[in-house]
Amino acid sequence: MAKNEWILDVLSDLNAFAVANGMNALAEQLADTSLIAAAEIASIQDEARASPDGKKIQFEPNPGGFGKHRHA
């Protein structure tokens, strides 16, 4: 697991607890927070994967749900 991805597991556990205990507003907020955390982690990982020639690698979603990359 990558350095920061553990937080996604924690947020998932908190969300499951909130759902199981009828804390629906909290569960919704935790779901939103998980999306934000995943986006930020991906952003950090993208920066770390910059190509050696200094060009940034851009990722685009495709209809299959997996990203495809292209060089800027």
Long-range contacts (C-beta under 8 A, 24 or more apart in sequence): 2-41, 2-45, 4-41, 4-44, 5-41, 7-37, 7-41, 8-34, 8-37, 8-38, 8-41, 11-37
